[in-house]
Amino acid sequence: MITMRTAAQLAALTLAFTIQRAHADDAGSQADSAADLQQIVVTATRTAQPLDKTGSSISVISAADLNTRQTLVLSDALAQIPGLTVSRTGGVGQTTSLYIRGAEPGESLALIDGIRINDPSTPDGEALLGDLLVNDIDRIEVLRGPQSTLYGSDAIGGVVNVLTQRGGKPAVTLEAQTGTYGTDRLNGAANGTDGPLDYGAAVNYYDTRGISVADSSNVDTDRDGYRNVGITANLRVHAGDLLTLDLRGFYVRSRTGIADYPPPDFTFQATPEFVRNSLLAGYAALNLSLLSGQWTQRVAIVGSDSDRRDYGTYTPSTSAPDTYLFAPAENFYAEGGATRLEYQGIVEVTPTNEFTYGAETQLSTLSTDSLPDPADTPVTGRDRLSGYYAQWQSTLAQQLTLTAGVRYDDDQQFGGHTSVKLAGAWQLFEGATVLRADYGNGFKAPTLYQLFSPYSNPLETLKPETAVGWEVGADQLLLDKRLRASLTYFDRGQHNQIDFNDCFPASGSACSERPFGYYYNVDRARASGIEAELVARLDKTLSAWANYTNMKAIDELTGLQLARRPHILANGGLTWTPQPTRSLGASIGYVGARFDDVANTVPLESSKNVNVFASVALSTQLQLFARVENLFDNRSEPVAGYRALGQAFYAGLRATL
């Protein structure tokens, strides 16, 4: 439960509201968004639409928000959105999990410039969010609720869509900063338009000594450092009035120190072990516009390759009993690949009626093994998933917008699945009031690891996880459109959830064939609750935002809370800009009490995290910025057995050429 002190801190920082719903091409502040009645988003319908017509819950974080708050880690930005819970096992780069409205981490889709980055090599198919840092981002759109109609598998929790900068007035930005824990960051970005070419590209380097994530005594005996190199590219070539070519690329490579359970006592502790991850992804598309823009078509090919490797082996010492010698040798690898073909057409039947249709197919591959056991055989697998979808959107009397969609997916392993979506948005009083509702279902195909690993089900074929979600809500503009308030009630039920039986103690014939455990369909889960949001422009220099989530997420078979899903989430922030060249602000995040395990035997206490940030222009081209993270040095464990980052100070310079 939020204490009076926490409520007072939230009230002092905000009037309320979450990350604003920003215009798709507007890098303006949250205050500007409060007065903007035609905010454009692309994720809800896979077409550019005013947010007030989508009927869906979608939040947007703009480039201006990221710069003002000096956010470096993508998951830190996502944690400020209502309905989203982020858990990270220690410092930057450690294992990071995202829960959208109670969904499991692998049940939500992550995109970067239209490229799916969910990793086929992970056990649950989740994206490696720990390696995603802010790098030339234009905006982040987060769509909550089941979204399989347009996005297919992996989207029963929601969709995170990261869009990078491209085009505009040519500009080059250089940034350098340093701070606590031996942290350094360098970034260079360029974007603009040169004749028929719209371009955007950036390089990011991040390095930190970090903390010893497993050292409960708060002494950094063996720091788990992190190094990350990231590159993005986003190009569009205009080959005339009708045809454009899009080329996009994304690359990240990282090294992370980890804690583990080494011999001889096999207790969780600091170790010299480390992991190396890399992801390379590319996108190429042709876009054709016909009938004066009323019929547009896109054909795209998308590919990604991931590579995860763990290092650290132990061998018994021949000279000292109960002593093991460490060697930085490879002990595990997992490689995943995805090749995807997409076609999408959009027909503007009339100015108030739009038809979207498409087809796509994806081949996913997996190869993984634990080394150096010579008896092990690498686990390999492949699966093809093809989908076909159609969506119709109509606006009646310039007030009521109705959206209906259907999709059929055919999976090589488990067969077919049909998804539907219905949404409505009713704009009243010249758009000052919006009433909205949304219904959708979705599915999550079993991952390649669940299907082909030594832990696959020996008795029956796994079924896809399915979810049904609905929501109703209202948005209201107040105070001469200087304040926007939103309230949403949501409900999400899930069936055939895939769980893992560790066979301890062993029971049944399946454990006889899989003595170390196997995956099976059993669980039913439900998450429901309220999301409240506000954003306000208090005057010409002061803006505020906040959000509050009250969610009940339970396992319907046991009646217990789902692990790591707090009942209460709250965020707020206040920014003062006395002059265009100066800013000062603060934000607070509250994560309520929850349990770390499905049996609800390991509690995690609630936590509050306060950040302060400021910037000042030294010239027209040079800006000095600084921030304090975790101002009050909150040390609550984010995950049982893991330390949180303590109070930290950072400062840097940003040059715009």
C-alpha positions as CSV (number, residue, x, y, z in Angstrom):
1,M,0.0,0.0,0.0
2,I,1.2,3.5,-0.8
3,T,2.1,5.3,2.4
4,M,1.0,8.9,3.2
5,R,4.6,10.0,2.7
6,T,4.7,8.4,-0.8
7,A,1.4,10.0,-1.7
8,A,2.8,13.4,-0.5
9,Q,5.9,12.9,-2.6
10,L,3.8,12.1,-5.7
11,A,1.5,15.1,-5.1
12,A,4.5,17.4,-4.7
13,L,6.0,16.3,-7.9
14,T,2.9,16.2,-10.1
15,L,-0.7,17.0,-10.9
16,A,-0.7,13.6,-12.5
17,F,-0.4,11.7,-15.7
18,T,1.8,9.2,-17.5
19,I,4.1,9.6,-20.5
20,Q,2.2,11.9,-22.8
21,R,0.6,10.7,-26.0
22,A,2.8,12.6,-28.4
23,H,2.4,13.4,-32.1
24,A,4.3,10.9,-34.1
25,D,6.5,13.5,-35.7
26,D,6.5,15.9,-32.8
27,A,9.5,15.9,-30.4
28,G,7.7,18.5,-28.3
29,S,7.3,18.4,-24.5
30,Q,4.5,16.7,-22.5
31,A,3.0,20.1,-22.0
32,D,2.5,20.6,-25.7
33,S,0.9,17.2,-26.0
34,A,-1.8,18.2,-23.5
35,A,-3.1,20.8,-25.9
36,D,-2.6,18.7,-29.0
37,L,-5.9,17.1,-30.1
38,Q,-4.5,15.3,-33.1
39,Q,-1.7,13.2,-31.7
40,I,-0.6,10.6,-34.3
41,V,0.5,7.1,-33.5
42,V,1.3,4.1,-35.8
43,T,1.4,1.1,-33.5
44,A,-2.3,0.7,-32.7
45,T,-3.5,0.1,-36.3
46,R,-0.1,-0.2,-38.2
47,T,-1.2,3.0,-40.0
48,A,-0.8,6.6,-39.0
49,Q,-3.8,7.5,-36.9
50,P,-4.9,10.2,-34.4
51,L,-4.6,8.6,-31.0
52,D,-8.1,9.7,-30.0
53,K,-9.5,7.5,-32.8
54,T,-7.7,4.2,-32.0
55,G,-9.8,3.2,-28.9
56,S,-6.7,1.6,-27.5
57,S,-4.4,2.2,-24.5
58,I,-1.1,3.5,-26.0
59,S,1.6,5.6,-24.4
60,V,4.3,7.6,-26.1
61,I,7.7,8.7,-24.9
62,S,9.3,11.3,-27.1
63,A,12.9,12.2,-27.8
64,A,12.4,15.4,-25.8
65,D,11.3,13.4,-22.8
66,L,14.3,11.1,-23.0
67,N,16.7,14.1,-23.3
68,T,15.1,16.1,-20.5
69,R,15.1,13.2,-18.1
70,Q,18.5,12.1,-19.4
71,T,17.3,8.5,-19.7
72,L,20.0,6.1,-21.0
73,V,18.4,2.7,-20.5
74,L,15.3,1.8,-22.4
75,S,13.8,-0.3,-19.6
76,D,14.1,2.7,-17.3
77,A,11.8,4.7,-19.6
78,L,9.4,1.7,-19.9
79,A,9.1,1.5,-16.1
80,Q,7.5,4.9,-16.1
81,I,4.5,3.8,-18.2
82,P,1.2,2.7,-16.5
83,G,0.6,-1.1,-16.4
84,L,4.3,-1.9,-17.0
85,T,6.5,-3.6,-14.4
86,V,10.3,-3.9,-15.0
87,S,12.5,-6.2,-13.0
88,R,16.3,-6.2,-13.3
89,T,18.8,-8.4,-11.5
90,G,21.1,-5.7,-10.3
91,G,22.9,-3.0,-12.4
92,V,22.7,-2.0,-16.1
93,G,23.0,-4.9,-18.5
94,Q,21.8,-7.5,-16.1
95,T,18.8,-9.8,-17.0
96,T,15.8,-7.5,-17.5
97,S,12.2,-8.6,-17.7
98,L,9.1,-6.6,-18.8
99,Y,5.6,-7.5,-17.6
100,I,2.8,-5.7,-19.5
101,R,-0.5,-5.9,-17.6
102,G,0.7,-9.0,-15.8
103,A,1.8,-10.9,-19.0
104,E,5.0,-13.0,-18.9
105,P,8.2,-11.4,-20.3
106,G,8.1,-13.5,-23.5
107,E,4.4,-12.7,-24.2
108,S,5.0,-9.1,-25.4
109,L,6.5,-8.1,-28.7
110,A,9.4,-5.7,-29.0
111,L,10.2,-3.8,-32.3
112,I,12.9,-1.5,-33.4
113,D,12.0,0.4,-36.6
114,G,9.7,-2.5,-37.5
115,I,12.3,-5.2,-36.8
116,R,11.2,-7.9,-34.3
117,I,13.9,-8.3,-31.7
118,N,12.3,-11.1,-29.6
119,D,15.1,-13.7,-29.4
120,P,14.2,-17.2,-30.7
121,S,17.1,-18.6,-28.7
122,T,15.7,-17.7,-25.3
123,P,13.6,-20.3,-23.4
124,D,10.5,-18.0,-23.5
125,G,11.3,-16.0,-26.6
126,E,11.6,-12.6,-24.9
127,A,13.7,-9.7,-26.1
128,L,17.0,-9.0,-24.4
129,L,15.9,-5.7,-22.9
130,G,19.0,-5.4,-20.8
131,D,21.0,-4.7,-23.9
132,L,18.7,-2.0,-25.3
133,L,20.0,1.5,-24.5
134,V,18.7,4.9,-25.8
135,N,20.4,5.6,-29.1
136,D,19.0,8.3,-31.4
137,I,15.4,7.4,-30.5
138,D,12.6,9.6,-32.0
139,R,9.9,8.1,-29.8
140,I,8.7,4.9,-28.1
141,E,5.1,3.7,-28.5
142,V,3.8,1.2,-26.0
143,L,0.5,-0.6,-26.8
144,R,-1.1,-2.5,-24.0
145,G,-3.4,-5.5,-24.2
146,P,-3.6,-8.5,-26.6
147,Q,-2.5,-7.5,-30.1
148,S,-2.3,-10.7,-32.2
149,T,-4.7,-9.5,-34.9
150,L,-2.0,-7.2,-36.4
151,Y,1.1,-8.6,-34.8
152,G,0.6,-12.4,-34.5
153,S,2.4,-14.4,-31.9
154,D,4.3,-12.9,-29.0
155,A,1.9,-10.0,-28.6
156,I,-0.6,-11.2,-26.0
157,G,0.7,-8.8,-23.5
158,G,1.3,-5.8,-25.7
159,V,3.7,-4.2,-28.1
160,V,6.8,-2.0,-27.5
161,N,7.7,-0.1,-30.7
162,V,11.0,1.9,-30.8
163,L,11.3,4.3,-33.7
164,T,14.6,6.0,-34.4
165,Q,15.3,9.5,-35.9
166,R,15.2,10.0,-39.7
167,G,15.1,13.0,-42.0
168,G,14.5,16.7,-41.2
169,K,17.0,19.5,-41.1
170,P,20.6,18.1,-41.2
171,A,22.1,17.9,-37.7
172,V,24.9,16.1,-35.9
173,T,24.8,15.5,-32.1
174,L,27.8,14.5,-30.0
175,E,27.5,13.5,-26.4
176,A,29.8,12.5,-23.6
177,Q,29.1,11.8,-20.0
178,T,30.6,10.2,-16.9
179,G,29.6,9.3,-13.4
180,T,29.4,6.9,-10.4
181,Y,30.4,3.2,-10.7
182,G,33.0,4.1,-13.3
183,T,30.3,4.8,-15.8
184,D,31.2,6.4,-19.2
185,R,29.0,7.0,-22.2
186,L,29.8,8.3,-25.7
187,N,27.2,8.9,-28.4
188,G,27.2,10.3,-31.9
189,A,24.2,10.7,-34.1
190,A,23.4,12.3,-37.4
191,N,20.1,12.8,-39.3
192,G,18.7,14.9,-42.0
193,T,17.5,15.1,-45.6
194,D,19.8,15.4,-48.7
195,G,17.9,15.5,-51.9
196,P,16.0,12.2,-52.3
197,L,17.6,10.7,-49.2
198,D,16.2,10.9,-45.7
199,Y,18.8,9.5,-43.2
200,G,19.4,8.8,-39.6
201,A,22.3,6.9,-37.9
202,A,24.0,6.7,-34.5
203,V,26.7,5.0,-32.6
204,N,26.6,4.4,-28.9
205,Y,29.2,3.3,-26.4
206,Y,28.5,2.6,-22.7
207,D,30.8,1.2,-20.1
208,T,30.4,0.8,-16.3
209,R,32.2,-1.1,-13.6
210,G,28.9,-1.6,-12.0
211,I,28.3,-3.3,-8.6
212,S,28.6,-6.9,-7.3
213,V,25.0,-7.8,-7.8
214,A,25.0,-10.8,-5.4
215,D,26.9,-9.3,-2.6
216,S,24.3,-8.7,0.2
217,S,26.9,-7.0,2.4
218,N,26.9,-4.1,0.0
219,V,30.7,-4.6,-0.6
220,D,31.8,-4.8,-4.2
221,T,34.2,-7.7,-3.9
222,D,33.8,-8.7,-7.6
223,R,32.0,-6.1,-9.6
224,D,29.7,-7.2,-12.4
225,G,30.6,-4.7,-15.0
226,Y,28.9,-4.0,-18.3
227,R,30.0,-2.8,-21.8
228,N,27.7,-2.1,-24.7
229,V,28.3,-1.0,-28.3
230,G,25.2,-0.2,-30.4
231,I,24.7,1.1,-33.9
232,T,21.5,2.1,-35.7
233,A,20.8,3.2,-39.2
234,N,17.5,4.3,-40.8
235,L,17.4,5.4,-44.5
236,R,14.7,6.2,-47.0
237,V,15.4,6.8,-50.7
238,H,12.6,8.6,-52.7
239,A,12.8,7.0,-56.2
240,G,10.2,9.3,-57.6
241,D,6.7,10.4,-56.5
242,L,5.3,6.8,-56.2
243,L,8.2,4.6,-55.0
244,T,10.4,4.7,-51.9
245,L,13.0,2.3,-50.6
246,D,13.6,1.8,-46.8
247,L,16.8,0.4,-45.4
248,R,17.2,-0.1,-41.6
249,G,19.8,-1.8,-39.5
250,F,20.4,-2.5,-35.8
251,Y,23.4,-3.9,-34.1
252,V,24.3,-4.4,-30.4
253,R,27.2,-6.2,-28.7
254,S,27.7,-6.5,-25.0
255,R,29.7,-8.1,-22.2
256,T,28.2,-8.5,-18.7
257,G,29.7,-9.8,-15.5
258,I,27.3,-12.1,-13.6
259,A,26.8,-13.9,-10.3
260,D,26.3,-17.6,-10.1
261,Y,26.3,-20.8,-8.0
262,P,29.9,-22.0,-8.2
263,P,31.4,-25.1,-6.5
264,P,32.0,-26.4,-4.0
265,D,29.1,-25.0,-1.9
266,F,26.9,-24.0,-4.9
267,T,25.5,-20.9,-3.1
268,F,24.6,-17.7,-4.9
269,Q,27.6,-15.4,-4.9
270,A,29.9,-13.1,-6.8
271,T,31.9,-14.8,-9.5
272,P,34.3,-13.9,-12.4
273,E,31.9,-15.4,-14.9
274,F,30.6,-13.3,-17.7
275,V,28.3,-13.4,-20.8
276,R,28.6,-12.0,-24.3
277,N,25.5,-11.1,-26.3
278,S,25.1,-9.8,-29.8
279,L,22.2,-9.0,-32.1
280,L,22.3,-8.1,-35.8
281,A,19.1,-7.2,-37.6
282,G,18.2,-5.6,-40.9
283,Y,15.1,-4.4,-42.8
284,A,14.6,-3.6,-46.5
285,A,11.3,-2.6,-47.9
286,L,9.7,-1.1,-51.1
287,N,6.8,1.2,-50.7
288,L,4.4,2.0,-53.6
289,S,1.8,4.7,-53.6
290,L,-1.0,4.5,-56.2
291,L,-4.2,6.3,-57.0
292,S,-3.0,9.7,-55.6
293,G,-2.0,8.1,-52.4
294,Q,-5.3,6.3,-51.7
295,W,-3.7,2.8,-52.2
296,T,-0.3,2.2,-50.6
297,Q,1.6,-1.1,-50.6
298,R,4.7,-2.3,-48.8
299,V,6.8,-5.4,-49.4
300,A,9.6,-6.0,-46.9
301,I,12.2,-8.6,-45.9
302,V,13.4,-8.6,-42.3
303,G,16.2,-10.7,-40.8
304,S,17.9,-11.0,-37.4
305,D,20.6,-13.2,-35.8
306,S,21.3,-13.4,-32.1
307,D,24.3,-15.0,-30.3
308,R,24.5,-15.5,-26.5
309,R,27.5,-17.1,-24.9
310,D,28.4,-17.7,-21.2
311,Y,32.0,-18.0,-20.0
312,G,33.3,-19.6,-16.8
313,T,34.3,-23.2,-16.0
314,Y,35.5,-24.8,-12.7
315,T,37.9,-27.7,-12.4
316,P,38.9,-29.4,-9.1
317,S,42.4,-28.5,-7.9
318,T,44.9,-31.3,-7.7
319,S,46.8,-29.7,-4.9
320,A,44.1,-28.3,-2.6
321,P,40.9,-30.3,-1.5
322,D,37.5,-28.7,-1.9
323,T,39.1,-26.0,-4.2
324,Y,38.1,-25.3,-7.7
325,L,40.1,-23.4,-10.4
326,F,38.3,-20.9,-12.6
327,A,38.9,-20.6,-16.3
328,P,37.2,-18.1,-18.6
329,A,36.2,-20.8,-21.0
330,E,32.9,-21.0,-22.9
331,N,30.3,-23.1,-21.1
332,F,27.1,-22.4,-23.0
333,Y,25.9,-20.9,-26.3
334,A,22.6,-20.1,-27.9
335,E,22.1,-18.9,-31.5
336,G,18.8,-17.7,-32.8
337,G,17.7,-16.6,-36.2
338,A,14.6,-15.2,-37.9
339,T,13.8,-14.4,-41.5
340,R,10.6,-12.7,-42.3
341,L,8.7,-11.6,-45.4
342,E,5.9,-9.0,-45.1
343,Y,3.3,-7.6,-47.4
344,Q,0.8,-4.8,-46.4
345,G,-1.7,-2.8,-48.3
346,I,-3.7,0.2,-47.1
347,V,-6.7,1.4,-49.1
348,E,-8.4,4.8,-48.3
349,V,-11.8,3.7,-49.6
350,T,-13.3,7.1,-48.6
351,P,-12.0,9.9,-46.4
352,T,-13.7,8.2,-43.4
353,N,-13.2,4.5,-44.3
354,E,-9.8,2.7,-44.4
355,F,-9.0,-0.9,-45.2
356,T,-5.8,-2.5,-44.1
357,Y,-4.7,-6.0,-45.2
358,G,-1.6,-8.0,-45.2
359,A,0.3,-11.3,-45.2
360,E,3.6,-12.4,-43.6
361,T,5.7,-15.5,-43.0
362,Q,8.6,-16.0,-40.6
363,L,11.1,-18.9,-40.3
364,S,12.7,-19.1,-36.8
365,T,15.8,-21.2,-36.0
366,L,17.6,-22.3,-32.8
367,S,20.9,-23.9,-32.0
368,T,22.1,-24.2,-28.4
369,D,24.3,-26.4,-26.2
370,S,25.9,-26.5,-22.8
371,L,29.7,-27.0,-23.0
372,P,32.2,-28.6,-22.7
373,D,30.4,-31.9,-22.0
374,P,31.3,-34.0,-25.1
375,A,28.2,-36.2,-24.6
376,D,25.9,-33.3,-25.2
377,T,24.3,-32.9,-28.6
378,P,23.4,-29.4,-29.7
379,V,19.7,-28.6,-29.5
380,T,18.4,-27.5,-32.9
381,G,15.0,-26.5,-34.1
382,R,13.1,-24.6,-36.7
383,D,9.5,-23.4,-37.1
384,R,7.6,-21.5,-39.7
385,L,4.7,-19.2,-38.8
386,S,2.5,-17.6,-41.5
387,G,-0.3,-15.1,-41.0
388,Y,-3.0,-13.2,-42.9
389,Y,-4.9,-10.2,-41.6
390,A,-7.5,-7.6,-42.5
391,Q,-8.8,-4.6,-40.7
392,W,-11.5,-2.0,-41.4
393,Q,-11.8,1.4,-39.8
394,S,-14.8,3.8,-40.2
395,T,-15.5,7.2,-38.7
396,L,-19.2,8.1,-38.4
397,A,-20.5,11.7,-38.1
398,Q,-16.9,12.9,-37.5
399,Q,-17.2,11.6,-33.9
400,L,-17.5,7.8,-33.6
401,T,-14.5,5.7,-35.0
402,L,-15.0,1.9,-35.1
403,T,-12.2,-0.6,-35.9
404,A,-12.6,-4.3,-36.6
405,G,-9.9,-6.8,-37.5
406,V,-9.4,-10.5,-38.0
407,R,-6.3,-12.6,-38.5
408,Y,-5.5,-16.3,-39.2
409,D,-2.1,-17.8,-38.4
410,D,-0.8,-21.1,-39.5
411,D,2.1,-22.6,-37.5
412,Q,4.1,-25.5,-38.7
413,Q,4.2,-27.1,-35.3
414,F,0.8,-26.4,-33.7
415,G,-1.6,-25.6,-36.5
416,G,-4.0,-22.6,-36.9
417,H,-5.3,-19.9,-34.7
418,T,-7.8,-17.0,-35.4
419,S,-7.5,-13.7,-33.6
420,V,-10.0,-10.8,-33.6
421,K,-10.0,-7.2,-32.5
422,L,-12.9,-4.7,-32.0
423,A,-12.3,-1.1,-30.9
424,G,-14.3,2.1,-30.7
425,A,-13.6,5.7,-29.8
426,W,-16.4,8.4,-29.4
427,Q,-15.3,12.0,-29.4
428,L,-17.6,14.4,-27.7
429,F,-17.7,18.2,-27.1
430,E,-15.4,18.9,-30.0
431,G,-12.9,16.3,-28.9
432,A,-12.6,17.4,-25.3
433,T,-14.1,14.1,-24.1
434,V,-13.2,10.7,-25.6
435,L,-15.0,7.5,-24.6
436,R,-13.2,4.4,-25.7
437,A,-13.4,0.6,-25.6
438,D,-11.3,-2.2,-26.9
439,Y,-11.6,-6.0,-27.2
440,G,-9.0,-8.4,-28.5
441,N,-7.5,-11.9,-28.2
442,G,-4.2,-13.3,-28.9
443,F,-1.9,-16.3,-28.8
444,K,1.7,-17.1,-28.0
445,A,3.2,-20.0,-29.9
446,P,5.5,-22.3,-27.9
447,T,9.1,-21.3,-28.3
448,L,11.7,-23.4,-30.2
449,Y,13.4,-24.1,-26.9
450,Q,10.1,-25.4,-25.3
451,L,9.5,-27.6,-28.4
452,F,12.9,-29.0,-29.1
453,S,15.1,-28.8,-26.0
454,P,15.8,-31.8,-23.7
455,Y,12.9,-30.3,-21.6
456,S,10.2,-30.7,-24.3
457,N,7.0,-32.5,-23.3
458,P,7.4,-36.2,-23.9
459,L,3.7,-37.1,-23.8
460,E,1.8,-34.4,-25.7
461,T,2.3,-31.5,-28.1
462,L,2.3,-28.1,-26.4
463,K,-0.6,-25.9,-27.1
464,P,-0.2,-22.1,-27.8
465,E,-0.9,-19.8,-24.9
466,T,-4.0,-17.8,-25.5
467,A,-5.3,-14.5,-24.0
468,V,-8.5,-12.5,-24.1
469,G,-8.5,-8.9,-23.0
470,W,-10.9,-6.0,-22.9
471,E,-10.9,-2.4,-21.6
472,V,-13.0,0.7,-21.3
473,G,-11.8,4.1,-20.6
474,A,-12.2,7.9,-21.0
475,D,-10.0,10.9,-21.7
476,Q,-10.9,14.4,-20.7
477,L,-9.3,17.8,-21.5
478,L,-9.6,20.4,-18.8
479,L,-8.4,23.9,-17.9
480,D,-8.5,25.2,-21.4
481,K,-6.8,22.0,-22.7
482,R,-3.8,22.5,-20.4
483,L,-4.6,19.3,-18.5
484,R,-5.5,15.9,-19.8
485,A,-6.9,13.1,-17.6
486,S,-7.4,9.5,-18.5
487,L,-8.9,6.6,-16.7
488,T,-8.9,2.9,-17.9
489,Y,-10.3,-0.3,-16.6
490,F,-8.8,-3.5,-18.1
491,D,-9.2,-7.2,-17.8
492,R,-7.0,-9.9,-19.3
493,G,-7.5,-13.7,-18.9
494,Q,-5.0,-16.3,-20.1
495,H,-5.3,-20.0,-20.7
496,N,-2.9,-22.8,-21.6
497,Q,0.0,-20.9,-20.0
498,I,3.2,-22.9,-20.4
499,D,5.0,-23.7,-17.2
500,F,7.9,-25.9,-16.2
501,N,7.7,-29.0,-14.0
502,D,11.2,-29.6,-12.5
503,C,10.2,-33.2,-11.5
504,F,11.4,-32.7,-7.9
505,P,9.9,-34.8,-6.5
506,A,9.5,-37.0,-9.6
507,S,5.9,-38.1,-10.4
508,G,4.3,-39.6,-13.4
509,S,5.6,-41.1,-16.6
510,A,6.7,-37.8,-18.1
511,C,9.2,-37.4,-15.3
512,S,10.5,-40.9,-16.0
513,E,11.4,-39.7,-19.5
514,R,12.4,-36.2,-18.5
515,P,14.0,-36.6,-15.0
516,F,15.3,-33.0,-15.1
517,G,11.9,-31.5,-15.9
518,Y,9.7,-30.6,-18.9
519,Y,7.4,-27.9,-20.2
520,Y,3.6,-28.4,-20.0
521,N,0.3,-26.5,-20.4
522,V,-1.5,-26.0,-17.1
523,D,-1.8,-22.5,-15.7
524,R,-4.7,-20.1,-16.0
525,A,-4.0,-16.5,-15.1
526,R,-6.0,-13.3,-14.9
527,A,-4.9,-9.6,-14.5
528,S,-7.4,-6.8,-14.0
529,G,-7.2,-3.3,-12.7
530,I,-7.3,0.5,-13.2
531,E,-4.8,2.8,-14.9
532,A,-5.1,6.5,-14.1
533,E,-3.1,9.2,-16.0
534,L,-2.8,12.9,-16.0
535,V,-0.5,15.5,-17.8
536,A,-0.6,19.2,-17.1
537,R,0.9,22.5,-18.2
538,L,0.7,24.5,-15.0
539,D,2.0,27.7,-16.6
540,K,4.5,28.6,-19.4
541,T,7.4,27.3,-17.4
542,L,6.1,24.4,-15.4
543,S,4.7,21.0,-16.5
544,A,3.8,17.9,-14.6
545,W,2.9,14.3,-15.2
546,A,2.0,11.2,-13.2
547,N,0.3,7.8,-13.4
548,Y,-1.2,5.2,-11.1
549,T,-1.8,1.5,-11.7
550,N,-3.9,-0.7,-9.3
551,M,-3.7,-4.3,-10.7
552,K,-4.6,-7.7,-9.3
553,A,-2.7,-10.5,-11.1
554,I,-3.3,-14.0,-9.9
555,D,-2.9,-17.6,-10.8
556,E,-6.5,-18.8,-11.1
557,L,-5.6,-22.4,-10.2
558,T,-3.9,-21.6,-6.9
559,G,-5.4,-18.1,-6.1
560,L,-1.8,-16.9,-5.5
561,Q,-0.3,-13.7,-6.9
562,L,1.8,-13.9,-10.0
563,A,5.5,-13.5,-9.2
564,R,7.0,-10.0,-9.5
565,R,3.7,-8.3,-10.3
566,P,3.0,-5.6,-7.7
567,H,-0.5,-4.6,-6.8
568,I,0.4,-0.9,-7.0
569,L,2.6,1.1,-9.4
570,A,2.9,4.9,-9.5
571,N,5.1,7.4,-11.2
572,G,5.3,11.2,-11.4
573,G,7.5,14.0,-12.5
574,L,7.8,17.8,-12.6
575,T,9.8,19.9,-15.0
576,W,10.6,23.6,-14.7
577,T,11.9,25.5,-17.7
578,P,12.4,29.1,-16.7
579,Q,14.2,29.8,-20.0
580,P,14.5,27.8,-23.2
581,T,18.2,27.2,-22.4
582,R,17.6,25.9,-18.8
583,S,15.6,23.2,-17.2
584,L,15.3,21.5,-13.8
585,G,13.2,18.5,-12.9
586,A,12.5,15.5,-10.7
587,S,10.7,12.2,-11.0
588,I,9.6,9.5,-8.6
589,G,8.8,5.9,-9.2
590,Y,7.0,3.6,-6.8
591,V,6.8,-0.2,-7.0
592,G,4.6,-1.9,-4.5
593,A,5.2,-5.0,-2.5
594,R,5.1,-8.3,-4.4
595,F,6.4,-11.9,-4.3
596,D,9.5,-13.1,-6.0
597,D,8.2,-16.7,-6.5
598,V,5.0,-18.4,-7.7
599,A,4.5,-20.0,-4.3
600,N,4.3,-16.6,-2.7
601,T,6.9,-17.5,0.0
602,V,9.6,-14.9,-0.9
603,P,8.4,-11.4,-0.4
604,L,9.9,-8.3,-2.0
605,E,9.3,-5.0,-0.2
606,S,8.0,-1.9,-1.9
607,S,10.5,0.7,-3.2
608,K,10.7,4.3,-4.1
609,N,13.2,5.8,-6.5
610,V,13.7,9.6,-6.9
611,N,15.8,11.1,-9.7
612,V,16.7,14.8,-10.1
613,F,17.9,16.2,-13.5
614,A,19.1,19.7,-14.8
615,S,20.5,21.2,-17.9
616,V,21.9,24.6,-19.0
617,A,23.0,25.8,-22.4
618,L,26.6,27.1,-22.4
619,S,26.2,28.4,-26.0
620,T,23.9,27.9,-28.9
621,Q,25.6,24.6,-29.7
622,L,26.8,23.3,-26.3
623,Q,24.7,22.0,-23.4
624,L,25.8,21.0,-19.9
625,F,23.6,18.4,-18.1
626,A,23.7,16.5,-14.8
627,R,21.5,14.2,-12.8
628,V,21.2,12.3,-9.6
629,E,19.7,8.8,-9.7
630,N,18.2,7.1,-6.7
631,L,18.6,10.4,-4.7
632,F,17.6,8.8,-1.3
633,D,19.8,5.7,-1.9
634,N,17.0,3.1,-2.0
635,R,18.5,-0.4,-1.5
636,S,15.4,-2.6,-1.8
637,E,16.1,-5.8,-3.7
638,P,14.6,-5.7,-7.2
639,V,14.8,-9.5,-7.4
640,A,15.4,-11.8,-4.4
641,G,19.1,-12.1,-3.7
642,Y,20.2,-9.2,-6.0
643,R,21.3,-5.7,-5.1
644,A,20.0,-2.6,-6.5
645,L,22.1,0.3,-7.8
646,G,22.6,2.9,-5.1
647,Q,22.8,6.7,-5.2
648,A,24.6,7.8,-8.4
649,F,25.8,11.1,-9.9
650,Y,26.3,11.8,-13.6
651,A,27.3,14.8,-15.7
652,G,28.0,15.4,-19.4
653,L,28.1,17.6,-22.4
654,R,26.0,17.6,-25.5
655,A,27.1,19.4,-28.7
656,T,24.7,20.0,-31.7
657,L,26.4,20.9,-35.0
